[in-house]
């Protein structure tokens, strides 16, 4: 008999691919974290029609198969601290996705289709090699947390300004030297993490946005 470990919040939890593929209809959570032998997932993942949570953090994977887009019930993908170089271009097909974590990898580009994940609430892409965000990034108007610290961004994109629900915007560890004054109109923004010594108009922003907590990650306590 195959053991699923435990029930968590009503989800059937499975800890390896063999068991998951043998019980495709009942697997809601697949946790493969810290499996250093794991370098890829086969296209068969698309047959896990009820999969809600996928955790492949701490593995040696470099990519997810495009077939992941067939897992229409997916709400959370955690893939941080691995060897990922790309995010699948089909990610935009996951309309129920709420949490996406690819922090601490080697990703250079955010796929344009990500802006179709309109229910995304938490995006964690810190410590990668990203130099720009896709056009229409502000379509992600349900996002409450946006973490892009430790990348190669050189400007504060105007698309950030349209993130109506974002409360925490982490942009420290980039090369951003100016912040548009329109940041004060971001009605939900409460915390902005940046490298304060790099931002040339910091005093102006502080004056115009007295309620915005601007935090220098290097001096954060």
N, C-alpha and C positions, 0 to 999 in steps of 0.2 A: 504494500500500500504506500502511496506517495504521501509524504508529510509536507504540509504547507507551512509548518511553523506555528503561526498564531493568527488569530483574527484581529485586525486593527481597524476600528471604526467601520466595521462591516465589510472590509476589504479582505479577500482571500490573498494572502501574502505568499509569494514564491521566491526562492533564493537561487535558482539556477535555471538555465534555459531548457534543459532536458525535461524537468518537471513542468515548466510552463507550457511547452509545446505538447506535452502529453495530456494537459488539462486546459485546453485553450479557452473553453467557454466560461470557466470560473475564476480565472486569474485576473484580479483587479490591480494588484500591486506586484511589481517585479523589481526586487532589490538585488543588484549584482555588484554593489559597491566594494571597492578595495580588492577586486579580483584581478591581480596583475597578469594572469594568463589570458584575460579577455582582451582581444584585439579587434573583434568585430562581432556584429549581430547579423544573422542571415535575414533575407527578405521574408522568411516565414513569420517574422514578427507581426506582419500585417494580419495574420490570422487570429491575433489576440484581440478580438473585437470589443472586449469589455475592459481592456487595460486602461486604468486611470492614472497610475503613477509608475514612472520608470526612473530608476536610480542606477546610473552607471558611473558614478563618481569614483575617482581614485583608481581607474583602470588604465590600460594601455591602448584604449580605442582612439582612433584618429578621425572617425566619422560615424554617423548613423546612416543606415540605408534610407534611400528616398522612400522606400515602402512604408516607413514609419507614418506617412501621411494617411495610411489606411486605418490607423488606430484612432478612429474618430472620437472616441471617448476620452482620450488623453487630456488630463488637466495639469499634469506636472512632469517636467523632465529635469532631472538633476544630473549634470555631467561635468561637474567642476573637478579641478585638480587631476586632470587626465592628460591625454596627448592630442586632443581634438584640434584639427586644423580647419575644419569647416562645420557649418550648420547646414543641414539639408535644405535645398532650395524649395522643397515641397512643404516646409514647415507651416506655410500659410494656410494649408488645408486643415490644420488642427484648430477648428473654430472654438473648441471648449478649453483650449490651453490657457491656464491662469498663471502658472509659474514656469519660468525658463531660466536655468542656471548653468551657464557654460563658463563660469569664472575660472581663472588660473589655467588657461589653455594656450593655444598658439593660433587663435582665430584672427584672420586679417580682415574679414568682410562679414557684415551683417547682410543676410540675403534680403533682397527687395520684398520678397513675399511675406516677411515677418509682419509688415504693417497690416496684413489681413487677419492677424490674430487679435481681433478687436476686443476679446475678453481678457487679454493679458493684464495681470495686476502687478506682477513682480518680474523684473528683467534684471538678471545679474550676469554681466559680461566683463567684470573687472579683471585686470591683469591679463590682457590679451595683446593683440597688435592691430587693433582697429583704428583706422584713420578717418573714417567718416560714418555718418548714419544714413540710412536710405531715405530717399524722398518720401514725403507724406508720413514721416515718422509720427507726426502728431495725430494720425488716425488712432493711435493707441491711447485713446482718451480715458480709458478705465485704469490705466497704469498708476499705481500708487508709489511704487519704488522703482527707481531707475539707477542701476549701478554700472557706470562706465569708467570708473577710476582705473588708473594704471594702463592707459592705452596710448595711442598716437594721435589723438584729436588735437587740432590746432585752432579750432574756433568753436564758439558757442553757437551752434546752429539755431536758426530761427524756428526750426521744427520743434525744438525743445519747448518753445513758448506756448505751443498749442496743446501741451499735455495737461489737460484740465484737472486731472485728479492726482497728479504726482505731488507727494508731500516731501519725499526725500529724493534729491538729485545729487548723485555722487560723481564728480568729474575731476577729483584730485589725481595727480600723477599723470596729467596730460601736458600740453603746451599751450593752454588757453591764456591769452593775455588781455582779453577784453570781454566784458559781459554787457549785453544790450540792456538799456534801462527798462525795456519792456518786461524784464524779469519780474518787476514789481507788480505786474498785472496778472501773474500766475496765481490765481486765487487760492489754490490748495497748497502751494509750496511753503514749507516751514523750515526745511533744513537744506542748505546748499554746501556741499563739501568741495573745496577747491584748494589750489595752492595760492594762498593769499599774496605771497611775495611776487607772483608772476602777473597778477591782474593789475593793469595800469590804472583802471578807473574804479578801483575798489572803494575808495572813500566816497565817491559819488553814489555808488550802489548802496553803501551803508546808510547814507543820508536819505536817499529816496525810499529805501526799504527798511525802516527801523525795526519792523517786526520779524524780518527774515533772519534766521540764525545762520550766519556764514561761518563755517568751521574750516580751519586749516588742518588737514589730516595729520600733518607733521607735528602739530602741537595739541592734538586732541587728547583729552584726558579721559 
